[in-house]
Structure formats: C-alpha cells, structure tokens
Amino acid sequence: MLNTTEVLDNPFEGWVTLDEASRIVNRDHSTIRFWADTDRITAYRIGNSRVRVVNVEEVKEYSEQANRIETPKRKRRSGSSRNE
C-alpha cells in the first residue's frame, strides 16, 4: 500500500512541451517539431492528446550541435571576369 506522506518523483522532470522547448533554445516551434518528427530528438505524446514532450537537455544539446554545423561556402568561379 502507498504511504500517503511519501513524495513520489516527478516522472516528467526534465521534460517540456515543444513550445516550451522552443522558447528555451530560442528557435521556432516548427523546428523543434521537425527534430522530433525526424527522430533527431526524443519526443513522447501525453496520453491521447496532441501534446508532446521532449527532454530539455537533449533539445539544448542538439540545438548547440545544429549551430556548429557550417553551411558550405560558395566557391568562386575561376576564369573570365565580367570586368575584363
């Protein structure tokens, strides 16, 4: 039998909604949803609702990793110049 004075651990500690996560890492909520939809981060639905939660530390880590990915630089064309 459960002791009513016993405090249970919060099973959702460290988990936030997609909107909360987007505010924490300063990204659009659609970006967080895309990461979850493409399994870049772990997300769980709460019951039968449309609400999904993500691990806030995982989102922060992936967001930092995504910031480090450099966009390839365009190569300059060699050869003739328009100013010649």
C-alpha positions as protocol buffer text, in pm:
chain_id: "A"
residue {
  index: 1
  type: MET
  ca { x: 0 y: 0 z: 0 }
}
residue {
  index: 2
  type: LEU
  ca { x: 122 y: 350 z: -87 }
}
residue {
  index: 3
  type: ASN
  ca { x: 221 y: 571 z: 203 }
}
residue {
  index: 4
  type: THR
  ca { x: 32 y: 899 z: 150 }
}
residue {
  index: 5
  type: THR
  ca { x: 307 y: 1103 z: 316 }
}
residue {
  index: 6
  type: GLU
  ca { x: 567 y: 969 z: 72 }
}
residue {
  index: 7
  type: VAL
  ca { x: 661 y: 1213 z: -205 }
}
residue {
  index: 8
  type: LEU
  ca { x: 692 y: 1044 z: -542 }
}
residue {
  index: 9
  type: ASP
  ca { x: 948 y: 1151 z: -801 }
}
residue {
  index: 10
  type: ASN
  ca { x: 807 y: 1354 z: -1087 }
}
residue {
  index: 11
  type: PRO
  ca { x: 828 y: 1128 z: -1396 }
}
residue {
  index: 12
  type: PHE
  ca { x: 820 y: 1439 z: -1618 }
}
residue {
  index: 13
  type: GLU
  ca { x: 1110 y: 1620 z: -1454 }
}
residue {
  index: 14
  type: GLY
  ca { x: 1337 y: 1748 z: -1729 }
}
residue {
  index: 15
  type: TRP
  ca { x: 1064 y: 1712 z: -1993 }
}
residue {
  index: 16
  type: VAL
  ca { x: 890 y: 2012 z: -2152 }
}
residue {
  index: 17
  type: THR
  ca { x: 638 y: 2070 z: -2428 }
}
residue {
  index: 18
  type: LEU
  ca { x: 756 y: 2154 z: -2779 }
}
residue {
  index: 19
  type: ASP
  ca { x: 653 y: 2519 z: -2729 }
}
residue {
  index: 20
  type: GLU
  ca { x: 842 y: 2543 z: -2400 }
}
residue {
  index: 21
  type: ALA
  ca { x: 1149 y: 2386 z: -2561 }
}
residue {
  index: 22
  type: SER
  ca { x: 1135 y: 2633 z: -2850 }
}
residue {
  index: 23
  type: ARG
  ca { x: 1138 y: 2926 z: -2607 }
}
residue {
  index: 24
  type: ILE
  ca { x: 1425 y: 2777 z: -2406 }
}
residue {
  index: 25
  type: VAL
  ca { x: 1657 y: 2736 z: -2708 }
}
residue {
  index: 26
  type: ASN
  ca { x: 1520 y: 3040 z: -2893 }
}
residue {
  index: 27
  type: ARG
  ca { x: 1406 y: 2850 z: -3202 }
}
residue {
  index: 28
  type: ASP
  ca { x: 1074 y: 2832 z: -3382 }
}
residue {
  index: 29
  type: HIS
  ca { x: 839 y: 2561 z: -3252 }
}
residue {
  index: 30
  type: SER
  ca { x: 821 y: 2412 z: -3602 }
}
residue {
  index: 31
  type: THR
  ca { x: 1197 y: 2348 z: -3585 }
}
residue {
  index: 32
  type: ILE
  ca { x: 1159 y: 2154 z: -3259 }
}
residue {
  index: 33
  type: ARG
  ca { x: 865 y: 1961 z: -3408 }
}
residue {
  index: 34
  type: PHE
  ca { x: 1075 y: 1878 z: -3719 }
}
residue {
  index: 35
  type: TRP
  ca { x: 1360 y: 1748 z: -3500 }
}
residue {
  index: 36
  type: ALA
  ca { x: 1110 y: 1530 z: -3311 }
}
residue {
  index: 37
  type: ASP
  ca { x: 937 y: 1407 z: -3629 }
}
residue {
  index: 38
  type: THR
  ca { x: 1271 y: 1309 z: -3784 }
}
residue {
  index: 39
  type: ASP
  ca { x: 1399 y: 1138 z: -3466 }
}
residue {
  index: 40
  type: ARG
  ca { x: 1678 y: 1387 z: -3408 }
}
residue {
  index: 41
  type: ILE
  ca { x: 1539 y: 1428 z: -3055 }
}
residue {
  index: 42
  type: THR
  ca { x: 1317 y: 1201 z: -2846 }
}
residue {
  index: 43
  type: ALA
  ca { x: 952 y: 1302 z: -2806 }
}
residue {
  index: 44
  type: TYR
  ca { x: 657 y: 1135 z: -2633 }
}
residue {
  index: 45
  type: ARG
  ca { x: 286 y: 1203 z: -2660 }
}
residue {
  index: 46
  type: ILE
  ca { x: 99 y: 1255 z: -2335 }
}
residue {
  index: 47
  type: GLY
  ca { x: -199 y: 1019 z: -2328 }
}
residue {
  index: 48
  type: ASN
  ca { x: -436 y: 1058 z: -2622 }
}
residue {
  index: 49
  type: SER
  ca { x: -369 y: 1430 z: -2654 }
}
residue {
  index: 50
  type: ARG
  ca { x: -174 y: 1608 z: -2923 }
}
residue {
  index: 51
  type: VAL
  ca { x: 71 y: 1735 z: -2661 }
}
residue {
  index: 52
  type: ARG
  ca { x: 426 y: 1605 z: -2697 }
}
residue {
  index: 53
  type: VAL
  ca { x: 709 y: 1642 z: -2451 }
}
residue {
  index: 54
  type: VAL
  ca { x: 1082 y: 1643 z: -2516 }
}
residue {
  index: 55
  type: ASN
  ca { x: 1382 y: 1617 z: -2288 }
}
residue {
  index: 56
  type: VAL
  ca { x: 1504 y: 1972 z: -2237 }
}
residue {
  index: 57
  type: GLU
  ca { x: 1872 y: 1872 z: -2205 }
}
residue {
  index: 58
  type: GLU
  ca { x: 1855 y: 1673 z: -2529 }
}
residue {
  index: 59
  type: VAL
  ca { x: 1699 y: 1971 z: -2708 }
}
residue {
  index: 60
  type: LYS
  ca { x: 1969 y: 2206 z: -2576 }
}
residue {
  index: 61
  type: GLU
  ca { x: 2243 y: 1966 z: -2684 }
}
residue {
  index: 62
  type: TYR
  ca { x: 2100 y: 1915 z: -3033 }
}
residue {
  index: 63
  type: SER
  ca { x: 2042 y: 2288 z: -3074 }
}
residue {
  index: 64
  type: GLU
  ca { x: 2408 y: 2360 z: -2993 }
}
residue {
  index: 65
  type: GLN
  ca { x: 2515 y: 2084 z: -3231 }
}
residue {
  index: 66
  type: ALA
  ca { x: 2296 y: 2228 z: -3508 }
}
residue {
  index: 67
  type: ASN
  ca { x: 2457 y: 2571 z: -3452 }
}
residue {
  index: 68
  type: ARG
  ca { x: 2802 y: 2421 z: -3512 }
}
residue {
  index: 69
  type: ILE
  ca { x: 2711 y: 2273 z: -3849 }
}
residue {
  index: 70
  type: GLU
  ca { x: 2860 y: 2509 z: -4104 }
}
residue {
  index: 71
  type: THR
  ca { x: 2695 y: 2595 z: -4429 }
}
residue {
  index: 72
  type: PRO
  ca { x: 2926 y: 2511 z: -4720 }
}
residue {
  index: 73
  type: LYS
  ca { x: 3089 y: 2821 z: -4863 }
}
residue {
  index: 74
  type: ARG
  ca { x: 3031 y: 2901 z: -5229 }
}
residue {
  index: 75
  type: LYS
  ca { x: 3331 y: 2856 z: -5449 }
}
residue {
  index: 76
  type: ARG
  ca { x: 3436 y: 3144 z: -5666 }
}
residue {
  index: 77
  type: ARG
  ca { x: 3429 y: 3082 z: -6035 }
}
residue {
  index: 78
  type: SER
  ca { x: 3770 y: 3085 z: -6192 }
}
residue {
  index: 79
  type: GLY
  ca { x: 3831 y: 3208 z: -6540 }
}
residue {
  index: 80
  type: SER
  ca { x: 3685 y: 3506 z: -6713 }
}
residue {
  index: 81
  type: SER
  ca { x: 3563 y: 3807 z: -6527 }
}
residue {
  index: 82
  type: ARG
  ca { x: 3282 y: 4036 z: -6639 }
}
residue {
  index: 83
  type: ASN
  ca { x: 3503 y: 4339 z: -6578 }
}
residue {
  index: 84
  type: GLU
  ca { x: 3762 y: 4239 z: -6839 }
}
